[in-house]
Amino acid sequence: MTNFLSVFRLDLLMNFRLSYGDKRKLAKKIGLFVLLLVAFALPLAFVLIMLYFLSQTAVFGGYLDELLNLVFFSVQLIILVFFLPSYINSVWFSKDRQLLASMPIGGSAVFVSRMLVIYISTLIISVIITLIGGAVIAAGSASALDTYADLIAQGVLTPTPQAEVYGSAGYYFMLLFTSLTLPVIPLFIMALVSFPLMKIISYFKRNSVVKTVVMLIAYGAFFAVIYVGSFYLQNSMQDIVPDGSEDSFELLNALIERTCGFTRYIYPSYFAASGMCGSWQDGLCYAAVITACAALTVAGSKFFFSLSDTRAVMNSGGRSGEEEAVKIKSMGVRLALIKKDIACIMREPQLAFQSLAGIVLCPIILVIINVMLPMGAAEGTEDMYPTMNAAMSVLLLITLTCGSNLLASIAVSREGQNFKIVRFMPISGKDIVIAKLALADIFSFICILIDDIILVSLSVFNVVDFFGALVCTNLISMGINAYALGRDIKNPRFSYNSIRELVKSSSKTLTSMLVTLVVSIACMAVFIGVTVGMGQGYAASGAIWGAILAISLIVFGIFRYKCITRMSKGIDTIE
């Protein structure tokens, strides 16, 4: 117990400490929080308004428990998708794993400590979304009787017992209990999946390149499923679009049947929703299942997460024999540095995955918006899609290929303390800067070329568009890469526990994305403006990319001019 408390206290300190003494870091965190709050305010308001009106209808059809479970399912899905990488990195691949394995600390204590830290991290999401969603649904159900009073008086509608649950203390008690326990379910799934998953990863870790390829394929498949599922959901909803003959109640009733029907099969959170609607037996079932999941997770850690397993996972990637060194043969210094960076990136699967994920994500999104969305076009709007899709493709092409290149934004920080060793070698700062810029530019060029070929094959771009996008987007990416690398050199971070933590806590990636987004919006505006004025064709394409070329040269000139000289001096000042 003492060992567990010591590890847990250390994990809490490492994960939740705030830099109160450093006002600059604190201001950055507050600013980032405000920025995210503003970004999500509009879609969140839309979702809450929809919940309010859907809950008014749900109490008459007996769908309130399904609507509540839709909120619970969303929370669990968010936690599962966005915290699974954190779980894997924290529990299995943290840098202190080998150190803890050599200490007299049980593997179960380490596992439970890390799980509790992740639980605390997910708790704020669960509590905020669940409480707000539950309160909005309660408010909607409370106003349902007044909203449809005339229909009730005429006998057209008959309220179900769910119409009165908003006044029950049990509803709010169960809502609070559910908000605190919902993360247990996705965490249990993570633990259940991770034990066999780590065996697979430990097998692939002997060949980090194969592992990276497998991770990228899985990543692409996951997002493809998400986008395709969203497309089919959109198409399945088209038959409830009003044609003027339906009233609002009929539309809402059809909408809630279509969107919430599947949630009655999602357990055990459906037990919680049913318990909030008056079934105390289901509420007890939910509590029992949550307790069992927590107990099984802790018990399973004693069998599957021993210290020997920890060492096996950490050391399974080691090469047989002596560790291979990156040798600088009879080649130029800059080429040797590029080769060294590539070897270091590919040797660390998490770094390779984070750095190369963009080469998979952008093509998937481009295919989705240009193939599937026009298939669901409403009658009479088919002619609008070519221009809309082409403009959106330009926006995504520039934003995703130029603004999120981690090979530039964390080029120095990703090396950690090893970068200081390089500084003792007879290598100039200029060579280091040129090598890192070249690697980032080459990767951007490959991504842009792949995306351009896809857009041409989908008949979104013609030949002029292909070469125009290839030249202009590469100029923008070269400018943004210089901007991102310069920021990393100016303020590198060498102390971090995982690559994901470095990316997540780095403001450099976010600022690069924001700058790129401004540029891409300007380019999209040019594309739409010229297309509206001149139509489509080679002449219009020439005018479009001529104007975008001017924007690209401005971006390139601002960020690339004398950047090597400035960054070389910055490299020399890093201590």
TORDREN-148518 format. One record per residue (C-alpha): residue number from 1; residue in three letters; chain; z, y negated, x. Coordinates in pm, 1 decimal. Each point is the difference from the previous one (the first is absolute). Example, Ala and Ser with C-alpha at 12.3 -4.5 7.8 and 13.67 -1.06 7.14 Angstrom:
2
1,ala,A,780.0,450.0,1230.0
2,ser,A,-66.0,-344.0,137.0
! end
This chain:
575
1,met,A,0.0,0.0,0.0
2,thr,A,82.9,-233.9,288.6
3,asn,A,-338.0,67.3,160.6
4,phe,A,-176.4,-70.3,-327.5
5,leu,A,181.4,-331.4,-50.9
6,ser,A,-81.9,-107.1,355.8
7,val,A,-369.3,79.1,-40.5
8,phe,A,-11.7,-157.5,-346.0
9,arg,A,169.8,-317.8,121.0
10,leu,A,-248.6,-27.0,287.5
11,asp,A,-298.0,61.4,-230.5
12,leu,A,120.9,-268.0,-240.7
13,leu,A,38.6,-246.5,285.0
14,met,A,-346.5,73.3,139.4
15,asn,A,-180.0,-17.6,-334.8
16,phe,A,175.3,-277.4,-190.8
17,arg,A,125.5,-246.6,255.2
18,leu,A,-114.9,-356.7,-59.7
19,ser,A,-56.7,-249.2,277.3
20,tyr,A,234.2,-263.3,-136.1
21,gly,A,36.8,-152.0,345.3
22,asp,A,-374.8,-33.2,43.9
23,lys,A,-100.4,-258.2,-258.7
24,arg,A,-366.2,39.3,86.3
25,lys,A,-6.6,372.9,-79.7
26,leu,A,206.4,-52.7,-313.5
27,ala,A,-240.0,-271.8,-116.6
28,lys,A,-295.5,235.8,56.1
29,lys,A,163.7,271.7,-209.1
30,ile,A,78.5,-242.5,-280.6
31,gly,A,-352.1,-143.3,12.8
32,leu,A,-154.9,347.4,-12.5
33,phe,A,220.1,91.8,-297.0
34,val,A,-100.5,-317.1,-186.7
35,leu,A,-367.4,63.4,78.3
36,leu,A,17.8,354.6,-135.7
37,leu,A,190.2,-122.8,-306.0
38,val,A,-269.1,-256.2,-77.2
39,ala,A,-278.1,253.6,60.5
40,phe,A,146.8,251.4,-244.4
41,ala,A,130.8,-247.3,-259.1
42,leu,A,-318.5,-12.5,-209.1
43,pro,A,-70.5,376.2,-22.1
44,leu,A,369.3,66.3,-61.9
45,ala,A,6.5,-251.7,-284.6
46,phe,A,-307.2,166.0,-153.8
47,val,A,164.1,345.0,17.7
48,leu,A,322.7,-126.8,-157.2
49,ile,A,-188.6,-168.0,-285.2
50,met,A,-188.2,323.8,-66.1
51,leu,A,327.2,195.8,0.9
52,tyr,A,148.8,-243.2,-250.2
53,phe,A,-282.2,38.9,-252.2
54,leu,A,-38.1,373.6,54.8
55,ser,A,371.4,52.9,-61.8
56,gln,A,-33.6,-175.2,-337.3
57,thr,A,-250.8,263.5,-104.5
58,ala,A,171.6,293.0,172.8
59,val,A,308.3,-10.2,-222.5
60,phe,A,-214.1,79.3,-306.1
61,gly,A,-191.3,286.5,157.6
62,gly,A,297.6,147.6,182.3
63,tyr,A,-151.1,-77.3,341.0
64,leu,A,286.5,-205.3,144.0
65,asp,A,122.4,284.5,220.9
66,glu,A,-352.6,50.1,135.1
67,leu,A,-34.8,-372.5,68.4
68,leu,A,330.8,-0.2,186.7
69,asn,A,-108.8,303.2,199.0
70,leu,A,-319.5,-183.3,93.9
71,val,A,219.4,-258.8,173.4
72,phe,A,206.7,273.8,165.3
73,phe,A,-311.5,185.1,113.5
74,ser,A,-142.4,-320.0,150.4
75,val,A,318.7,-53.8,200.1
76,gln,A,-5.6,356.8,130.5
77,leu,A,-368.4,-22.8,89.6
78,ile,A,51.5,-327.5,189.9
79,ile,A,287.7,150.8,197.0
80,leu,A,-190.1,320.0,73.2
81,val,A,-317.2,-174.4,116.5
82,phe,A,145.8,-287.3,199.3
83,phe,A,311.3,163.0,146.0
84,leu,A,-138.1,339.9,99.9
85,pro,A,-122.4,-132.3,338.6
86,ser,A,341.0,-164.3,54.8
87,tyr,A,171.7,326.2,-84.3
88,ile,A,-212.9,202.2,242.8
89,asn,A,39.8,-254.3,279.0
90,ser,A,372.9,-48.3,-54.4
91,val,A,102.2,361.3,-53.0
92,trp,A,-241.6,182.5,227.4
93,phe,A,-165.3,-236.9,247.6
94,ser,A,254.1,-270.6,86.5
95,lys,A,37.7,-78.2,367.8
96,asp,A,367.7,99.1,9.0
97,arg,A,-66.3,353.8,-126.2
98,gln,A,8.6,163.1,342.7
99,leu,A,310.9,-197.1,95.8
100,leu,A,185.2,109.5,-314.3
101,ala,A,-114.3,357.6,53.8
102,ser,A,179.9,5.0,335.1
103,met,A,327.1,-123.0,-153.2
104,pro,A,268.4,202.3,-183.6
105,ile,A,-131.2,-116.4,-337.9
106,gly,A,-112.1,234.4,-274.3
107,gly,A,-357.9,-25.3,-118.5
108,ser,A,123.6,-17.9,-358.1
109,ala,A,203.4,-312.7,78.5
110,val,A,-306.1,-170.3,147.8
111,phe,A,-219.3,106.0,-291.7
112,val,A,241.6,-114.5,-272.0
113,ser,A,61.4,-330.0,179.8
114,arg,A,-371.4,-78.7,18.5
115,met,A,-49.9,105.0,-361.8
116,leu,A,280.5,-231.4,-113.1
117,val,A,-152.6,-290.5,191.9
118,ile,A,-337.6,60.5,-166.9
119,tyr,A,176.9,32.3,-335.9
120,ile,A,163.2,-339.4,50.6
121,ser,A,-339.2,-145.8,96.6
122,thr,A,-158.7,129.3,-320.3
123,leu,A,293.8,-95.8,-218.4
124,ile,A,-92.2,-368.4,-27.1
125,ile,A,-348.7,90.7,-129.4
126,ser,A,138.9,252.2,-245.8
127,val,A,274.5,-226.7,-133.3
128,ile,A,-217.5,-311.0,-40.0
129,ile,A,-299.1,169.5,-164.5
130,thr,A,205.1,234.6,-218.4
131,leu,A,246.9,-259.7,-124.9
132,ile,A,-266.1,-262.4,-68.8
133,gly,A,-230.5,253.0,-165.6
134,gly,A,282.2,143.8,-210.0
135,ala,A,117.4,-345.9,-104.9
136,val,A,-352.6,-106.5,-102.4
137,ile,A,-48.3,319.7,-200.6
138,ala,A,336.9,-55.1,-170.3
139,ala,A,-98.3,-358.2,-85.6
140,gly,A,-334.2,115.9,-138.5
141,ser,A,155.3,271.9,-213.5
142,ala,A,261.0,-247.8,-127.1
143,ser,A,-272.1,-238.1,-120.4
144,ala,A,-214.0,276.4,-151.2
145,leu,A,168.1,-14.0,-340.2
146,asp,A,-66.4,-374.0,-31.8
147,thr,A,-355.4,18.4,133.9
148,tyr,A,-110.2,266.4,-246.5
149,ala,A,236.7,-92.4,-285.9
150,asp,A,-286.0,-37.6,-250.0
151,leu,A,-145.0,342.0,80.8
152,ile,A,345.6,156.3,-25.7
153,ala,A,59.5,-163.9,-338.8
154,gln,A,-333.4,131.3,-126.0
155,gly,A,87.1,350.6,114.2
156,val,A,-288.3,9.3,246.9
157,leu,A,235.2,44.3,296.9
158,thr,A,324.0,192.5,20.3
159,pro,A,231.7,-68.7,294.5
160,thr,A,123.0,303.3,193.6
161,pro,A,359.4,26.6,125.8
162,gln,A,-129.2,-131.6,334.9
163,ala,A,-24.3,-346.0,-159.2
164,glu,A,380.2,-28.6,19.7
165,val,A,66.8,126.6,353.1
166,tyr,A,-4.8,-351.2,149.1
167,gly,A,341.2,-59.1,-160.2
168,ser,A,155.5,313.7,145.2
169,ala,A,233.0,-18.1,299.4
170,gly,A,-128.7,341.9,103.2
171,tyr,A,-348.6,-146.0,49.8
172,tyr,A,119.0,-249.9,260.9
173,phe,A,242.0,241.1,168.2
174,met,A,-276.8,258.2,36.5
175,leu,A,-239.6,-272.9,117.2
176,leu,A,237.7,-99.0,280.5
177,phe,A,67.8,362.4,94.5
178,thr,A,-372.0,76.0,7.3
179,ser,A,-78.1,-304.3,214.9
180,leu,A,251.7,122.5,258.5
181,thr,A,-115.8,362.1,1.3
182,leu,A,-378.9,-15.7,-40.4
183,pro,A,-60.7,-4.1,380.3
184,val,A,169.0,339.7,27.8
185,ile,A,-301.0,172.5,-157.1
186,pro,A,-271.9,-127.4,239.2
187,leu,A,237.2,44.8,295.1
188,phe,A,53.5,361.3,-103.8
189,ile,A,-378.0,46.2,-18.3
190,met,A,-36.9,-155.5,345.4
191,ala,A,258.8,237.7,143.6
192,leu,A,-153.8,298.7,-177.6
193,val,A,-348.2,-80.1,127.8
194,ser,A,100.8,-112.6,347.4
195,phe,A,152.2,328.1,116.7
196,pro,A,-328.4,197.4,-14.0
197,leu,A,-196.0,-315.7,81.2
198,met,A,184.0,-39.1,329.5
199,lys,A,-93.1,353.4,95.9
200,ile,A,-364.5,-91.2,-52.1
201,ile,A,39.7,-328.3,186.9
202,ser,A,176.9,173.8,287.7
203,tyr,A,-300.9,232.3,23.8
204,phe,A,-248.0,-286.6,6.9
205,lys,A,211.5,-204.1,236.7
206,arg,A,-127.2,202.0,293.9
207,asn,A,-334.8,-161.1,-71.9
208,ser,A,70.2,-357.4,-102.8
209,val,A,-368.2,-74.4,-61.7
210,val,A,-27.9,282.5,-254.8
211,lys,A,321.9,-114.5,-164.3
212,thr,A,-126.5,-358.0,-26.6
213,val,A,-327.2,116.7,-155.5
214,val,A,189.7,214.0,-252.4
215,met,A,227.8,-293.3,-88.4
216,leu,A,-297.7,-232.9,-47.1
217,ile,A,-177.4,252.0,-223.0
218,ala,A,315.1,46.8,-208.1
219,tyr,A,44.6,-377.1,-18.2
220,gly,A,-356.9,-49.2,-116.6
221,ala,A,26.3,281.6,-253.7
222,phe,A,321.4,-147.0,-141.0
223,phe,A,-150.3,-344.2,-55.9
224,ala,A,-320.3,151.8,-136.2
225,val,A,203.5,188.1,-260.1
226,ile,A,190.1,-319.2,-89.2
227,tyr,A,-317.0,-206.6,-46.1
228,val,A,-190.4,271.4,-185.6
229,gly,A,299.3,55.5,-227.2
230,ser,A,17.5,-371.5,-73.0
231,phe,A,-370.4,-2.4,-82.4
232,tyr,A,25.4,285.8,-246.3
233,leu,A,309.0,-155.6,-156.6
234,gln,A,-197.7,-320.1,-51.4
235,asn,A,-286.7,189.5,-162.1
236,ser,A,234.6,199.4,-222.3
237,met,A,141.5,-324.6,-138.2
238,gln,A,-335.4,-145.0,-106.7
239,asp,A,0.4,162.3,-341.6
240,ile,A,304.1,-204.4,-100.9
241,val,A,-160.0,-335.7,79.5
242,pro,A,12.6,-201.2,-326.0
243,asp,A,-321.0,-35.8,-197.7
244,gly,A,152.6,-230.4,-259.2
245,ser,A,103.8,264.6,-251.1
246,glu,A,337.2,90.5,148.2
247,asp,A,323.3,-192.6,-30.6
248,ser,A,234.7,-59.0,291.8
249,phe,A,233.5,282.2,-96.0
250,glu,A,-280.1,258.3,-2.8
251,leu,A,-121.2,-115.5,339.5
252,leu,A,346.2,11.6,154.6
253,asn,A,69.3,338.8,-153.7
254,ala,A,-324.1,141.1,141.8
255,leu,A,75.0,-156.9,336.9
256,ile,A,349.3,144.6,24.2
257,glu,A,-118.5,345.5,-103.8
258,arg,A,-264.0,-7.7,273.8
259,thr,A,215.6,-139.5,280.1
260,cys,A,337.8,161.4,-64.3
261,gly,A,-80.1,338.5,-149.5
262,phe,A,2.5,179.6,334.2
263,thr,A,350.8,-120.9,85.7
264,arg,A,163.1,242.9,-243.9
265,tyr,A,-84.0,271.0,254.3
266,ile,A,156.2,-177.7,298.4
267,tyr,A,345.7,139.2,63.7
268,pro,A,284.7,-59.1,66.2
269,ser,A,-48.8,-373.0,-59.2
270,tyr,A,-109.1,75.8,-357.4
271,phe,A,352.3,133.7,-57.6
272,ala,A,134.8,-342.0,102.3
273,ala,A,-238.3,-182.7,-234.0
274,ser,A,86.8,234.5,-285.6
275,gly,A,369.4,-49.5,73.2
276,met,A,-43.6,-376.2,-28.0
277,cys,A,-158.4,50.8,-342.2
278,gly,A,301.5,184.6,-139.1
279,ser,A,-19.7,359.0,125.4
280,trp,A,322.7,36.4,198.1
281,gln,A,-85.9,364.0,75.2
282,asp,A,-310.2,-110.8,189.6
283,gly,A,207.7,-262.0,180.2
284,leu,A,236.5,272.1,120.8
285,cys,A,-297.4,212.6,106.3
286,tyr,A,-131.2,-290.9,207.7
287,ala,A,337.5,-46.3,171.0
288,ala,A,19.5,373.8,71.7
289,val,A,-351.1,12.2,147.9
290,ile,A,65.8,-305.5,219.3
291,thr,A,323.0,156.3,127.9
292,ala,A,-180.1,327.5,70.2
293,cys,A,-282.2,-178.8,187.2
294,ala,A,247.9,-187.1,219.4
295,ala,A,199.9,316.7,69.5
296,leu,A,-310.6,204.3,81.5
297,thr,A,-124.2,-271.0,236.1
298,val,A,326.6,-2.7,194.3
299,ala,A,26.3,379.5,-1.0
300,gly,A,-361.5,40.4,104.7
301,ser,A,53.1,-225.0,300.1
302,lys,A,251.0,250.2,138.5
303,phe,A,-263.2,273.9,-0.4
304,phe,A,-318.8,-189.4,82.1
305,phe,A,115.8,-300.1,201.8
306,ser,A,213.2,136.3,278.2
307,leu,A,8.0,-155.1,344.5
308,ser,A,-225.7,275.1,128.4
309,asp,A,-256.7,-91.2,-265.0
310,thr,A,32.4,-362.7,102.5
311,arg,A,-76.6,84.5,359.5
312,ala,A,-288.1,221.3,-106.6
313,val,A,-161.2,-280.8,-196.4
314,met,A,49.2,-253.7,271.8
315,asn,A,-111.4,222.1,287.1
316,ser,A,-277.7,185.2,-174.1
317,gly,A,-238.7,-269.6,104.4
318,gly,A,77.8,41.4,366.1
319,arg,A,-279.0,135.6,215.8
320,ser,A,41.8,328.7,177.4
321,gly,A,50.5,-60.2,367.8
322,glu,A,25.6,-347.1,142.4
323,glu,A,-68.1,-306.1,-213.5
324,glu,A,-357.7,-115.8,44.7
325,ala,A,-29.2,-344.2,149.1
326,val,A,-269.3,-252.3,-70.4
327,lys,A,-182.0,-26.8,328.4
328,ile,A,-194.4,-298.6,109.1
329,lys,A,-303.0,144.9,170.2
330,ser,A,-288.8,-181.0,157.3
331,met,A,-55.9,-229.8,-295.7
332,gly,A,58.1,-364.1,-71.5
333,val,A,355.0,-114.6,-63.9
334,arg,A,-81.6,-120.7,-351.2
335,leu,A,-169.9,325.4,-94.6
336,ala,A,298.8,188.7,137.4
337,leu,A,235.6,-212.5,-210.2
338,ile,A,-207.3,68.1,-312.2
339,lys,A,6.5,372.8,74.5
340,lys,A,375.5,-16.4,54.0
341,asp,A,52.0,-178.5,-332.6
342,ile,A,-214.4,253.8,-186.1
343,ala,A,189.8,289.2,158.2
344,cys,A,337.0,-154.6,-87.2
345,ile,A,-105.9,-66.9,-358.5
346,met,A,-140.9,348.1,-60.2
347,arg,A,299.4,164.6,166.7
348,glu,A,229.5,-154.0,-263.5
349,pro,A,-121.6,117.7,-344.4
350,gln,A,197.8,-258.8,-196.4
351,leu,A,-147.7,-282.7,207.8
352,ala,A,-348.6,147.2,-27.7
353,phe,A,35.7,40.8,-375.2
354,gln,A,123.1,-356.1,-53.5
355,ser,A,-271.9,-140.6,227.9
356,leu,A,-295.1,201.3,-130.1
357,ala,A,81.1,15.1,-373.0
358,gly,A,-228.7,-295.6,-68.8
359,ile,A,-304.2,203.7,95.3
360,val,A,70.7,223.0,-303.3
361,leu,A,138.7,-238.3,-261.5
362,cys,A,-276.6,-262.4,-12.5
363,pro,A,-290.1,245.8,-52.8
364,ile,A,190.4,168.6,-284.3
365,ile,A,64.1,-330.6,-176.3
366,leu,A,-361.1,-111.8,45.9
367,val,A,-131.7,323.4,-149.4
368,ile,A,240.6,-22.6,-293.5
369,ile,A,-85.5,-356.1,-102.2
370,asn,A,-375.0,45.0,45.9
371,val,A,-42.9,343.4,-156.4
372,met,A,272.4,55.5,-256.2
373,leu,A,72.3,-342.7,-142.5
374,pro,A,-359.4,-63.3,-119.1
375,met,A,13.4,338.1,-177.7
376,gly,A,271.7,-142.0,-222.9
377,ala,A,-177.7,-326.9,-71.9
378,ala,A,18.7,-126.7,-354.3
379,glu,A,-325.0,-26.0,-193.0
380,gly,A,-192.4,-314.0,87.7
381,thr,A,180.1,-59.5,331.6
382,glu,A,-203.1,235.9,220.6
383,asp,A,-203.2,-282.3,156.1
384,met,A,314.3,-173.9,122.5
385,tyr,A,120.8,288.2,215.2
386,pro,A,-248.0,-15.7,293.3
387,thr,A,97.1,-358.2,85.1
388,met,A,369.7,56.3,-69.3
389,asn,A,13.1,318.1,207.0
390,ala,A,-193.9,-151.2,288.1
391,ala,A,230.1,-303.9,10.0
392,met,A,308.9,221.1,-20.1
393,ser,A,-143.7,220.6,275.0
394,val,A,-35.1,-302.7,227.3
395,leu,A,361.6,-95.1,-70.1
396,leu,A,130.7,350.7,71.5
397,leu,A,-224.7,52.6,300.9
398,ile,A,132.5,-309.6,175.3
399,thr,A,361.9,32.6,-112.9
400,leu,A,54.5,368.6,76.7
401,thr,A,-199.6,27.0,321.8
402,cys,A,99.4,-331.2,157.8
403,gly,A,350.7,-70.8,-122.8
404,ser,A,189.3,323.3,57.1
405,asn,A,-100.0,112.3,348.3
406,leu,A,325.3,125.2,154.1
407,leu,A,-177.8,58.7,329.4
408,ala,A,18.5,-379.0,38.7
409,ser,A,304.8,-110.7,-200.2
410,ile,A,245.1,233.8,180.3
411,ala,A,-204.0,65.1,314.1
412,val,A,282.4,-102.4,234.1
413,ser,A,303.1,85.9,-212.7
414,arg,A,-113.1,358.9,-63.4
415,glu,A,39.0,81.0,370.8
416,gly,A,371.9,-74.1,-14.1
417,gln,A,183.3,-18.8,328.8
418,asn,A,-290.3,175.5,173.3
419,phe,A,-190.6,-327.5,-8.2
420,lys,A,243.7,-145.3,252.3
421,ile,A,-89.3,280.7,238.1
422,val,A,-365.2,-101.8,-18.8
423,arg,A,97.9,-350.1,105.6
424,phe,A,123.3,137.5,334.8
425,met,A,-344.5,142.3,72.4
426,pro,A,-268.9,-200.1,178.1
427,ile,A,-178.6,-74.7,-326.6
428,ser,A,-68.8,-354.3,-111.6
429,gly,A,95.4,-130.4,-340.6
430,lys,A,-365.9,-83.7,-57.5
431,asp,A,-102.2,364.9,38.8
432,ile,A,269.8,109.1,-246.6
433,val,A,-109.5,-256.9,-259.3
434,ile,A,-369.6,83.0,31.4
435,ala,A,69.8,374.6,-26.0
436,lys,A,213.2,-34.3,-312.6
437,leu,A,-245.5,-237.4,-166.1
438,ala,A,-289.7,230.6,84.3
439,leu,A,174.6,301.6,-154.8
440,ala,A,82.2,-192.0,-319.1
441,asp,A,-354.0,-141.6,-21.9
442,ile,A,-159.3,342.9,49.6
443,phe,A,211.9,149.7,-278.0
444,ser,A,-84.7,-289.9,-232.6
445,phe,A,-369.8,42.9,76.6
446,ile,A,14.8,372.0,-85.2
447,cys,A,177.1,-70.1,-330.4
448,ile,A,-244.5,-276.2,-93.2
449,leu,A,-300.9,214.2,90.1
450,ile,A,124.6,290.4,-215.2
451,asp,A,71.1,-230.8,-294.4
452,asp,A,-339.1,-171.2,33.2
453,ile,A,-180.3,334.6,0.3
454,ile,A,189.8,101.9,-314.7
455,leu,A,-91.4,-324.3,-177.3
456,val,A,-367.6,38.3,93.0
457,ser,A,-3.4,363.4,-114.6
458,leu,A,148.6,-111.4,-334.1
459,ser,A,-273.8,-267.5,-32.9
460,val,A,261.3,-274.9,-1.6
461,phe,A,-143.3,-153.0,320.2
462,asn,A,-362.1,-36.0,102.1
463,val,A,-122.2,-9.3,360.5
464,val,A,74.9,-372.2,38.9
465,asp,A,347.5,51.9,-142.9
466,phe,A,60.1,288.5,240.8
467,phe,A,-74.4,-196.3,316.6
468,gly,A,155.1,-318.6,-135.6
469,ala,A,325.6,177.9,-83.3
470,leu,A,-3.9,183.6,332.4
471,val,A,-28.8,-322.5,200.2
472,cys,A,220.3,-228.1,-209.9
473,thr,A,280.7,246.5,-64.2
474,asn,A,17.3,92.8,368.0
475,leu,A,24.4,-366.9,95.7
476,ile,A,285.9,-44.7,-246.3
477,ser,A,174.3,314.9,121.9
478,met,A,-26.6,-111.5,362.4
479,gly,A,160.8,-331.4,-90.1
480,ile,A,278.1,160.2,-207.1
481,asn,A,64.5,261.6,270.9
482,ala,A,49.1,-277.6,253.6
483,tyr,A,235.6,-181.1,-238.5
484,ala,A,203.7,316.6,-65.0
485,leu,A,20.4,99.5,366.1
486,gly,A,102.4,-351.8,98.7
487,arg,A,289.1,5.6,-247.0
488,asp,A,116.1,337.8,128.7
489,ile,A,-10.0,-117.8,360.1
490,lys,A,190.9,-314.2,-92.1
491,asn,A,278.4,192.3,-174.8
492,pro,A,-8.7,373.0,86.8
493,arg,A,255.0,243.9,-138.5
494,phe,A,79.5,283.0,238.5
495,ser,A,307.0,143.1,-176.6
496,tyr,A,-73.7,207.1,-308.7
497,asn,A,78.2,347.2,-132.2
498,ser,A,-343.7,91.6,-134.0
499,ile,A,-351.4,-137.3,-21.1
500,arg,A,36.6,-38.3,-375.2
501,glu,A,309.6,-213.2,52.3
502,leu,A,-194.1,-213.9,249.0
503,val,A,-289.0,-50.7,-244.0
504,lys,A,228.6,-56.9,-298.1
505,ser,A,219.5,-257.3,173.6
506,ser,A,-282.9,-182.3,173.9
507,ser,A,-113.6,-326.2,-156.2
508,lys,A,-307.9,0.8,224.7
509,thr,A,-184.1,252.7,-214.8
510,leu,A,78.2,-192.8,-318.3
511,thr,A,-111.9,-336.3,139.8
512,ser,A,-323.2,151.3,132.1
513,met,A,-67.0,144.5,-343.9
514,leu,A,69.3,-333.7,-170.3
515,val,A,-232.3,-189.9,237.0
516,thr,A,-270.6,260.3,-54.1
517,leu,A,49.3,-14.5,-376.4
518,val,A,-65.6,-375.3,-0.3
519,val,A,-318.2,51.4,202.8
520,ser,A,-118.2,288.6,-219.1
521,ile,A,56.4,-198.0,-320.3
522,ala,A,-210.2,-283.0,143.7
523,cys,A,-277.0,247.3,87.6
524,met,A,14.9,157.7,-345.6
525,ala,A,-25.8,-345.0,-159.2
526,val,A,-311.1,-68.6,208.8
527,phe,A,-147.1,334.5,-104.2
528,ile,A,57.4,-63.7,-371.1
529,gly,A,-117.5,-362.2,16.8
530,val,A,-327.7,78.3,175.0
531,thr,A,-67.1,304.5,-220.0
532,val,A,52.1,-201.9,-317.8
533,gly,A,-229.0,-274.2,129.0
534,met,A,-275.2,209.0,161.5
535,gly,A,36.0,343.8,-154.4
536,gln,A,-42.0,314.5,205.7
537,gly,A,-251.1,84.1,268.6
538,tyr,A,-64.5,-42.5,370.1
539,ala,A,-16.5,-379.6,-18.8
540,ala,A,335.5,-18.9,-176.1
541,ser,A,149.5,245.7,249.4
542,gly,A,-124.3,-212.2,288.7
543,ala,A,156.5,-312.1,-150.9
544,ile,A,326.3,183.3,-68.8
545,trp,A,45.6,136.5,349.8
546,gly,A,-119.7,-322.0,157.6
547,ala,A,285.0,-183.4,-172.5
548,ile,A,248.4,278.2,79.4
549,leu,A,-117.9,-7.5,362.2
550,ala,A,115.2,-361.6,20.6
551,ile,A,344.8,102.4,-129.3
552,ser,A,7.4,292.5,244.6
553,leu,A,-84.4,-220.7,297.2
554,ile,A,276.4,-242.7,-97.8
555,val,A,255.4,283.5,-16.6
556,phe,A,-128.7,147.1,325.6
557,gly,A,7.3,-336.7,175.8
558,ile,A,349.4,-96.8,-117.3
559,phe,A,171.9,323.3,101.3
560,arg,A,-218.4,132.1,282.4
561,tyr,A,-65.2,-318.6,200.1
562,lys,A,187.3,23.9,331.7
563,cys,A,223.2,266.7,-154.2
564,ile,A,-17.6,223.4,306.5
565,thr,A,131.1,-277.3,224.0
566,arg,A,284.5,-82.9,-238.1
567,met,A,98.9,361.9,-58.8
568,ser,A,-22.7,87.5,370.0
569,lys,A,261.3,-264.6,71.5
570,gly,A,209.1,137.4,-285.4
571,ile,A,-18.1,351.8,146.0
572,asp,A,127.1,-130.1,332.6
573,thr,A,304.5,-159.6,-165.6
574,ile,A,115.9,316.5,-182.2
575,glu,A,322.2,128.0,150.5
! end
